[in-house]
Amino acid sequence: ISATKYERFSYAGFWRSEVSDANFVCLSITDPNPKKSTEDKKAKWTHTSKGGFYWAGAYACDDFVLVGTDDGHGGYTSQTSNLLCFQPKTGKILDKITGLNADIRSNVSYDEKTDRYYFTSKGGSFYSVKVSKSGKISDLKSIDLGGMSTSTPAMYNGRAYVGVSGEAQFGTYGGHNITVIDLASWKIAYSAPTTGYPQTSGLVSTAYEDTDGYVYVYFFENYTPGKLRFIKDKPGQTKVVDGIAETF
């Protein structure tokens, strides 16, 4: 994000173990000495959190930086993770929400249509908040996904798409699925069963929307052999369209 006319910043989180302290840091990406190809870089500011920041990507803008934390405990049942809102230049905490459902290991997504921010938790929650220009967090809402998720919500046209794990993270056909959430009704519209856990974020393609009215959402599964899988979706849809049958 722009910090000053001549300086820009990058934000990164670190992780050491489930219960160890680790930092979220702000680094200037301005090169102070272009004549040197390697040089030490000191963080402009740091924030230390128990459990650290594992896969947790921040949403950054000129007004604030929004990121989730691990819960600081082993496993993924502790109600001790946080959503933190920083002042971008100084690292001052503008606001935070505590007591969230286990490790937050997704990026924070912003949806312009609803003007809200969305993320998932390893405890199996889909979360949404509002954030003011001054960085104040309000109106926390959640949906029980029925399984862990580290999937960054992919947002389009009033819908959210996330990957959800079944009972056994690396087992097959144990409840893994792609979950589609209707944001207006704040309900799960439907889920598409998958072989393995779609652990990453989905990719939304609008290439055929003008042709057939559907968007196509692509997910990779975290299982060997890996699969690229897609669903087709549009507002109001409540079940899988053109699904395929698999033998298992």
N, C-alpha and C positions, 0 to 999 in steps of 0.2 A: 504494500500500500504506500501511498505517498505520505511521507512524514514531514519533510521540508522540501523546498524547491530543489535542493541538490542531493538529498539523501533519501534512500529507500531501505525498507526493512524486510527481513525474512524471519519467520517464526518456526520453531521446531521443538518437539517434545522428546524426552529421553526416558529410558526404562532400564532398571537394573534387576529387579525381581518383584514378585508380588507384594512384598512387604517393605522394600527398601525405599529410601528417599531418592527422588530423581527430579530433574529440572525441566521446566518449560522456559525457553530462552528467546530473546529478541536479538537478532544480528543485523548490523548494517551491511548492505550488499554494495555499498560504495567502496571502491578500491582506493585505499589511502596512498598506495605506492605502485602505480602501474608498471614501474620498471622491475619490480620483483615478481617472480612467478609463484613463489610460495611465501607465506607470511602468517604469523599467528593472528587470530581474530578474537578479540575479547567481546563477550556479550554485552550489549547495551544495558540489558536488565535480565534478571532471572527470577523464577518463582519455583520454590521447592514444594513438592507434594509427596506424601507417603504413597507408594505404589507407582508413582510416576505417570507417564503418558505413553501407552502402548497402542500404536496405530491411530491414536486420536488426532485427527486433523482439525485445525482451527478454521473458523470463518473469520476473515480479517477485512476490515473496511477502514475508512478514515476516522470513524468515531470510536470503534472498539474492536477487540479481538475476543472471540468466543470459543472456548474449548472445554472438553470433558476430561475427567481424570479416571484412573483406576480407583478401586475401593480401598486399597491398602491392606487387604487381607487375602489369604489363600482361598482358592475356589472362586465361585461367582454367585454367592448368595447374600453377601453383606450389603446392607443398605447404607453405605458410607461413601459412595462416589459423589462427585461434585460437577456442577457446570460453573465455570469461572468466566467472568467478563473483565478484561483488562483495558486500561488506557493504553493505546498503541505505542506511544513514545516513551512513557515512563514506567509501565508495568504496574501502576497502581490498580488495585482491584476496585472496579466500579460497582460490582454487585456479584452475587453468587447464589446458587441454590445447592443445598447440601441434602444428604439423606436419599440419594438416588439409588436405583436398583442395580447394584453391582457394577463391574467395570464398564466404563464407556469407551468403546474401542472403534467407534465410527467417526467419520468426519461430521461436522455440523453443516447441514444444508440450509440454504435460504430459498424460500418460494415466494416470488414476487406477487403471485395472484392472491395468496392469503396473507402476505406480509408477515410471515412467521418463520421460525427456525426449527429444524427437525434433526433428530439423532436417535440412535438405538442404543441399547445396553445389552451386555452379556447376560444380565439377569432376565432378559426376555421382554423388555419394555420398548415401546415406540413412544418417543417424547416429542412435545412441541411447546415452544414458548414464544412470547412476544418480547422484543427488546427495543427500548426507546433510543432515541438519538444520543441521550446522555449515558446509555449503557445500563439502564435499569431493567431487570428481568421481571416479567410478570406472566400471569395466566398459564401456569404449567398445566399441561394436559398429558395423559398417557393412555396407551392401549396395551393390553396383555397380548403378546405375540404367540405365546404358548411354547416358546423355545428360545434359546440364546440367539443373539444377533450381534454381529460386528459389522454389518452391512450398512454402508452410507446410504441414506435414503435418496433415491433418484426421483425427482419431482417433475410432474408435467400435467397441466390441464386439470388441476384439482385432485390429482391422484398421487400416491406415493408407492414406490416399489422397493421392497427390501427382501433380502435372503434370510431365511430362518432355519435353525438347526433342529433336527429331530432329537430323540432321546440319546442316541449314541453319535457323538460328533463325527466319527469316522466309520460308522456303520452304513449300510445301504438300506434305502426305503424304510427308514425308521421315523418318518415324520418330517424329513427335510422338505422345504417348500419355498416357492416364491410367493410372498404375500402382497396382495394389492389392497391398499387402504384408500377409501373414499374420504377425503378431507372434510367435505361439507357436512356429511352425516356423522363423521368421526367414528366410523365402523370399518371393520375388515370386509371388503367387498367379496373376496374369495381368495383361495390359495391354490397354487398349482404344484402338485407333488413332484419331487425331483429325486434322482438316485442318491446324490450326495448333497452336502451342505453348500448352498450358494453363499459363500462367506464374504465376497467382495461387494462392491457397488455394482448396480446395473447400468447399462448403456441404453438410453432411450433414442430410438430413431423415428423421425417424423417423415421419412422419405416417401411413404405410401399413404400418408394421411389424406391427401387430397384425392387419392384414387379409391380407397376402400373405407376410409374413416377411422382406421386403426393406427395406433402407434405400435411399434415392435420394440420389446424390451429384452435385452440380451444379458445373460448371466453365465459365468463359469462356475462349475462345481469343484469344490475342494475334495476331490476323490480320484484315485487312480483306477482306470485311465480317466483323465479329465474330459469333461463334456462342455461344449458351448450350447446353451439351451436358450430358447426365447419363448415369450408369450406375446400375444397380440391383444390389445386392450383399448377400450374407449370409455368415456364417462357413462355411467349407468349400467355397465356390464357387471354381472354377478356370478359368472362361472367361466371356466376355461373355454375358449373358442378354438376349434380345430386341434384339439389335443391328440396325442398319439398314445397308443397302448404299448406297454413294455412288459416283457416277461421277466420275472424275478423269483 
